[in-house]
Amino acid sequence: MRIAGYEPLTLIDYPGSVASIVFTQGCPFRCVYCHNPELIPIQGETDIPELDILARIQKDSAMIDGVVVTGGEPTLHPDLPEFLKKIHELGVKVKLDTNGVNPRMIERCLREGLVDFFAMDLKHRFSSYTAIIGSAPDIAIENCEKTFRLIQESGVDHEFRTTVYPEIHEIADIMAIAELLNPGEAYAIQPIRHQKTLVKNLAKEKTMDFDVLVKDLKERFPELNIQLKG
């Protein structure tokens, strides 16, 4: 595993649990609003040994319920399943954050029971993904859609989330994404953070009232668990 960072305690990143966060290095997408652009290159500035991270998790295991493995994109790493097994062996749960680009890895994680909670980013309508992620082959977006269905049908606890950038997203886009979800599923709306983004000085001309957006979503989709985060 290429590991770029570790955060010992979070109360908000694993719903219902106290957790630590492991940040993996490398991501194939170039989302314009990415707030961790230093994690995009597969070769990062830091490379923390896996054994050191596992030792930290073991040390912190008395005060945490789980570990969030995020990135970057964790499913790029072929040794991810072995790493998740080692986390479970320390007696804590695993939440996996993914953009969905590697459904085969998700299939393996499901088959082997390695993930207790999934969080998947839904960047846009699938037909408009490149507006957020940049140039990408059709297969990458098809993979994201396949992962979306795998998680929906998995029976494993999960949430979907969209980082909303008003210069690119319209309210109708968010409504269209919500229409893809099944009753009882969680959908988190995350306003863009302008402090640090991959594309410098992103335009801020368009605005959106996120409280109203979430209110409208809840009224239109009362069967979903809609939340505003961030």
N, C-alpha and C positions, 0 to 999 in steps of 0.2 A: 504494500500500500504506500502511495505517496501521500504523506500527511503534512499539512502546512500549518496546522494550529490546533489548539485545545483550549476550551473554555470550561472551567471546572463546575460552574453552576449556572443554570438557567431555570426560571420559573414559568417561562412563557413559550418555549419552543417545542415542548412535548406536552400536549393537552392532558391535564390531570396528573402530571408527574413532575417531580423534581429531577433534573437531568444534567448531564454534562454534554458538551458538543465537541465532536471531532470534525475538523475541516479537511477535506481531501483536496488534492491539487489536480487541476485540469478540467476543462469543459470544452465541448465542441461548438457550443453556441456563442454568439457575440451579441447578447441582448443589450440594446442601447442603454438601458437604465441599470445594468448590472452594478450593484453596490460593493461587490468584491472582485473587481477586475484583476487584482493580483493573483487570483486563484484560477484564472482562465488558462494560462500556459501550462502545458503538461510538466514542464521543468520550472519549478518555482524558485524563489529566493531562499526558502527554508525547506528542509526535508527532515522531519522529525522521525526517528526510528520507531517502528511499530511497537517494539518491546517497551520503549519508554512510555508510550501512550497507554499501553495495557497496564503498566505499573501504576500510572496516575489514576486510571479508572479503578483499579483494585484498591488503591489508597482512599479514593473518594466514595467507594461503594457503600460505605456505612451511611452516607447522607444523601445518596441519589437513588432513584427508582429505575432510571434508564439512561441510555446514551443516544443522542441524536447524531447520526452520521450524515453529513451534508457536504457541500462543496462550494465551488466546483461541481463536478458531477461524479458521485461515488461509483456509479455503475460502469464507468470506464475502466476500472481496475479489476483485472481478472482474478485477483486474490481477495476480492471483497467477501465472498462467502466464508472463506476461512477466518477472516478477521471478525465477521459477525458471530461466528461460532465461538471464538475466543472471548468475545464480550459476554455472550450468554453464559459461558462457563464461569464467569465472575459473579453470576447471580443477578444480573440486571437486564432489563428489557432493551430492545432496540427499536428506534424510530429511524426510518430511512427516508431522506429527502431526495427526490429525483425529478429531472426534467422529462423523463420518459424515453430517452433516446435509445436505450438498450433493453428492449422487452425480453430478450433471451436471458439476461441476468435477472430480471424481475421474475421470470418463470422459475429459474433455479432457486431463487430465494423463497418463493412460495412453496415450491416442491419440497424444500428441505426445512421449512418452518423457521426461517432465520430472521423474520421481521415481525414485530408485534404491532407496528403502526407505520403506515405509509403517508407521506405528504407529497403530492405531485403538483407542480406548477402547470397551469393551463395558461399559456402565454397570450392567446387570442383565439378567435375562431380558428379551427385547423386550416381553413382555406386562406387565412390571413397571417399565418405564423411568421412568415419571412419579414413582415413589417416590424417585428420585435427582434427576432433572432438573427437577422441578416441573411445573406445568401446561404442556402442549404439545399441539398438534393431532396427530391420528393420522398425518398425512402426514409430520411430522417424524420420527416413530419408524419409519415405513415407509421413509423415506429412509435412515435409519441401517442398517436391515436390508439395503437394496439396496446401500449402499456396502460393507457387510461382505461380501456375495457378490462384488461387483466385485473387491475386494482379494484375496479367496480365489482367484478364477479368473484373476488378472492375470498370474501368472508372475513378478511382482516380489517381491523379498525383503520380508518383513513380519512384524510381530508384533501380537498382540492383547493387551489388558491390562485388568484390572479393579481399580479401587480399591475395596477391601473395607471396608465400614462395618458392624460387627457388629450395630448397632441396626436395620439394614435388611436386610442380606444374611444368609441362612442358608447353611450348608454345602451344602445341596441346590441352592441357586441357583447356586453356583459350579460344582458338578458339572454342572448342566444347561447352563451356558454352555460348559464344556469339551467337552460332547458335540457341540456345533455345529462344532468344529474338525476339520480334516482331518489325517491322519497327516503328521508332519514339521513341522507349524506350531508357532510359538512362542506361549506364553501366559504372561504375566507377572502375578503377584499382587502388588498394591501395598497395604500396610496404610494406612489413613487416617492423615493427619497432622493432629493436633488443634491445632497451634500457631497456625494462621491459617486460618479457614474462612469461607465466605460467611455461613452461619448461625452466629451467635455462640453460644458455650457449648453446643455439641452434646453430647448425652447420651453418657456413657461407661460406662453401667451394664453393658452386655453386652460380653463379651470373646470372643476367638477365638485359639486357638493356631495361629499362621500357619505355624510349622514343621511341625506335624502336618497342617495343611490341605494344604500343598505335598507332603508325603510321601504323603498319601492320594491326591492327584491323580496323582502320578507312578506309584503302584501301579495305579490304575484306568485311567490313560491312558498306558501306557508308550510309545506311538507319538508322543506330543507332547513338545515341548521346554518343560517347566514350570520357571519361575524365580520366586524371591521377590526382589522389588526394594524398595528404599526402607527 
